Amino acid sequence: MPLPGPRRHATSTSSPTGGSTALELELRDVAKRYPGQREPAIPGLSLTVPAGEICALVGPSGSGKTTALRLINRMVAPTGGDILLGGRSVLDRPANELRREIGYVIQQIGLFPHLTIADNVAAVPRLLGWSRDRIAERVAELFELIGLDAGEIGERYPAQLSGGQRQRVGVARALAADPPLMLMDEPFGAIDPINRTRLQDEFLRLQQLVGKTVVFVTHDVDEAIKMGDKIAILRRGGVLAQYASPDEILRRPADAFVAEFVGADRALKRLGLRSVADVALEPWDGVRAPEPSIPRGANLRDALSELLGTGGDLVVVDDHGAAVGVLTLAAVSALIGDDRDDEHDRHGVGA
């Protein structure tokens, strides 16, 4: 069975349609204290999300993840610090104007039930005063981008779509005005596991095309590892515990809290960031049947699962289905051992 490959991150900061570029997001010692609360929801959060990258914001309940999103788009006002988008403070702009230039996707999706799907996608461009022809062109483009048939569902209403379809429409609506920044608050949390995986993969495919700056809130560390170019792990009370790439966090958790949060199986999780192409394959002798097989771009965590499930070796195939080698359990074990040796050489500690 074909397996998805490891995450490949977008590098472009411009839209393929020639629209808005992605912009760097910077939080400078941002604080939020609600009236009547003894402790601040966020005491002082600082981090920078480079243009075109996904920052996965993760932490336990009460860590201020959603509050951080609401501060960025001015749904709530900070009590300290500053937030810069493309080097310009969001506090210097009218809140309504700012929000129209930020895509926002939430778990409940929030489609307007009385509007058709096409009109839902067109909502923000209409608010921005786009022409009818430009809106129609953009809506058609977005339906194609998210893989839905405009003729089939464009005139339907949200209640007539499946949860997965509604979530894809929610992403399309957030992209409608080609915003430089997208905020996503547990967007796939209410979706069943199979469709959730599909939606994650679909969004990563879209990100390769549109290259937006994204802040992606989730409570699921596996989702954060899969989705994020960088991961910001928050403690209860809104304190930043670690901000780094998924590989760095799994390889070198900052402290016991981070290590416990990402899980004791972090070595296995790291395999999800590597591909079969990273392993030294045995040559295919042309005698062994090409089944079971696995794509060269599949991630090693899934490949290991397949190896253990089949109890034998796997023939590795390229994009055209041609055999290029054989993956063995010993080869995966050797790669893990090499990683551990590298860690000892660099830090004097194991992974």
N, C-alpha and C positions, 0 to 999 in steps of 0.2 A: 504494500500500500504506500503511495507517495506520501512523504512527510515534509512539512514545511521546513525551510532552512532557518538559520539563526537571523537575528535582527540585522538589517542593513539600514543605516541611518541616512537621512537626507542631508545633502550638503548645500543644495541651492538655496539662496535667500530670495529668489524671485519666482513669481507665479508663472506657470507655463502659458497662461493666457495674457501675459503682459500687464497684469494688475499689480496690486500692492506687494511690496517686498516684505519679507519677514523682518521684524525688529528685535533687537536685544531688549530683554526685560531685566531690570535691576531693582531689587528690594534693598533699601538702605536703612537698617536698624528700625524696621517698621514695627510699631507697637499698637496694640488694641486693648483697651480696658473698658468693659461695659459698666455702666452706672450700677452701683449696689453690689458689685462683685469685689471680693477682697483681693483676689489674684487676677492678673491680666490674662486674657485669652491668648495673647501673644506678647511676650515681654520685649522683644527686639530681634526681628528676623532679618538677616542679611544673606542674600544669595543673588547670583547672576545667571540668567538663562541665555546662552548665546543665540543669536538669530538663527532660525531654522532648526533648532533642537527641541526635543521633548524632555521636560523636567517632570519626573514622576514624584509626586508629593505623597508620602506614605507615613502612617503612624497609627497608634492606637486611638480609640475614642477619647475625645478631649484634648487632642494634640493641636487643634487649631487649623486643620487642613482646609476645611470649607471656609473658615473665617479668612484665611489668606487669600482665597479666590475672591471673596466678596470685597476685600480691601482693594485688590488689583482693579476691579471694574467699578469701584466706587459705590457698591451697594451699601457699604458701611464706611464711615470715615475713620481714618487712622487717628490715634491719639498721640502719635509720635513717629518720627522718621519720614521717609519719602519713597515714592515708587516712580521709577523712570521707565518709559517706553521709548526706545530709540533715542535715549539721552534727554528726553523731555518729561518733566514731571506730570503725572496724570492729575495732580492736584491743581494744575494751572488751567485745566480745561473743563467746560461744562460737563457734568456727569452724563447727561443724556447723549451728548455728542460723542463722548468717549465710548459709551457702551455700544453704539451703532458701529463702531470700528473694531469691536472685539467679538469674536465668535464665542458663543457660550452653549455648552452641551451638558445637560443634567441627566441624572438617572431616570427621573420621571418623564423625560423627553420634553414635555411641555408644549406639544403641538396645539394649535388653536383648533378645537373640535368642530367649530362652525365653518372653517375654511377648508377648501379642497387641498390636496397635497401640493399641487402646483402653486396655489396661493400662499400656503405656508412657507414654501421655499422662497417665494418672491417678497415676503413681508418686509425684510429690512431694505432691499433695494427700493421698494416703493417709498419707504420712509425717507430714504436719501434722495428721492426725486428723480430716479432713473427714468429714461424714456421707456415706453411700452415695448418697443422693439429690442432695446438692450436687455430689458428684464426677461423677455421671452427667450432670447438667445442664451442668457446666463442660466435660466432654469433648465433648458434643454441640455446644456453643457453639463450641468450638475447631475441630472438624471443619468447621463451616460457615464459620468465619473463614478457614481456610486453603484452602477450596475443594475438600475431599475428602468423598466420600460415606461417612458412618460405617457405614451398612448394608452397603456394598460392601467396605470394607477394615478396618473396626474389629476383626473377628475374625481377620484375617490376621496373619502373623508378618513381621518385618522382611525376611527373605530372599525373601519373595514380592512385594516392592515394588520399583519402579525406584529408581535413585539419587535422582532428583528428588523422588519421593514420600517417600522416607525423610528427605530433608533438610527437607521441609515438616513432616513429623511431628516432627522434632527441634526445629523452631521452636515448634510447638504445645506440645510437652512443656516447653520453656523458659518458655512463657507461662502454663502451667497454673495456677500459684498466684498469678497476676497480680502478678509481682514489680515493684518500682520501678526495678530496674536489670537490664539484660541485657548479658552479655559474649559476644562472638562471635569465635571464633578461626578465621579463614579459612574461614567456613562453606560457601562455594560453590566452594572451590578445587579440589575433586576432581570437579566436574561439568563436562560438556561445554559448549562455549561457548554453544550455543543455549539449553540449559536453564539455564545460569548466568545469562544475561540475564533469562530469565523469572523465575527465583527472586529476583534482585535487584529486579525490578519488583514482584513479589508482596510482598516484604518491605517495600518502601517504601509499598505500598498498606496493608499491615497497620499500619505505623507511623503512618500518618495516622489510623487508628482507635484504636490503643491508646496512642500517645504516650509510649513508654517512654524512659528515659535509656539510651543504648546506647554501649558501647565496642566498636568493630568493627575487628578486626585484619585487615590484608591486606598482601600484598607488591606488589599491583597498584595503581599510582597512579591509573589510569583508574577502577578500582572505588572507590577512596577519594574521588575527585572526585564520582562519581555518588552515593555513599551518604552522605557526610558533611555535616552542617551545618558542622562544623569539621574540619580535618585537623591531626593532630600528626605531624610528620615527624621521625623519630629518626635520628641518625647511629649508626654502629658504636660500641659501647660505651655505648649507652643515653643519649646526650646529645640533648636536645631542640633541633632546628635551627630549627623554626618551628611556631607554632600559630596558625592563622587560618582564615578561611572559604576554601572552594575558590577563589572569585573573587580574593580578596586574594593567595593564594599564587601563582596563575597570573599575576596582574597585577604583583605586586611580590615575587618570591622574595627571601628574606632574604639569601642569599649564593650563591656559585657552586655549592656542593653542592646546594642546593635547586633552583636553576635546572636543573642537569644531571639531577637526580633526576626532576623533573616532565616534562622533555623539551623539546627545541627547538621542538616543535609546540604550545607552551602557548597560543598565540593561537587555534589550532584547538580546543583543549580548552575554552577559554573560551566558544566558540560553543555547546558542549553545555550551558552554564548559562543560555543565552538562548533565547527562544522566537520562533517566527515572528510572534507578536503584537507583538514589540518592533520590527519592521521596518515602514517606511513602504511600504505596498502600493500598487500601481497599481490603479485601478478595473477591475473586471471588466465588459467591454462586453456580455456576454450572447451574444456571437457565438462566441467561442472555446469549444471543447468543455471541459467540466469535468474532463477527464482529460488528462494526469495531474494528480492533486490531492494536497493535503497538509493535514492538520489545522492549525488556527490555533495549537493548543497544542504542536505538534511542536518539538523543539529544533533550533536553527539549524545545528548540526554535521550532523545527519542531513539537514536540508533542503538544505544545500549539497551533500552527497553526491548527493542526488536530482537537484538542478539540473545538476550536472556529468554525471551518468549519463544523463539524458534529453536534454541538450543544448539544452533550451528552458526556457520559463517554466513555473511551476507555479500552477495555480488553488488558492487557499486556501479551505478550507471550514470552517464552524462545526460545533458539536456535532451539528447536525441535518442536516449534509451540504449546506447551502446555501452557494453561492459568496459570499465576502465581499471578494475582491480577487485580485490576481495578484502572486506573488513572483518577482522577477527577480534575476539574479546581480548586477546593478548595485546593487540595493537592499541586498543583503547586504554588498557591498563598501563601500557608503556608511556602513553601521552600523559596520563595522570601523574605517573612517577616523575616524568620530566618536569612537569609544572611544580611538583613539590621540591625537586632539586633546585629549580630556579629560585624558589622562595627561600630556601636555606642559604643559597649563595648571596641573595640580595639583602635578606633581613635576619638571617640566623634563626628563623622560626619556620614552622610548617604552615601550610595553607589551612 
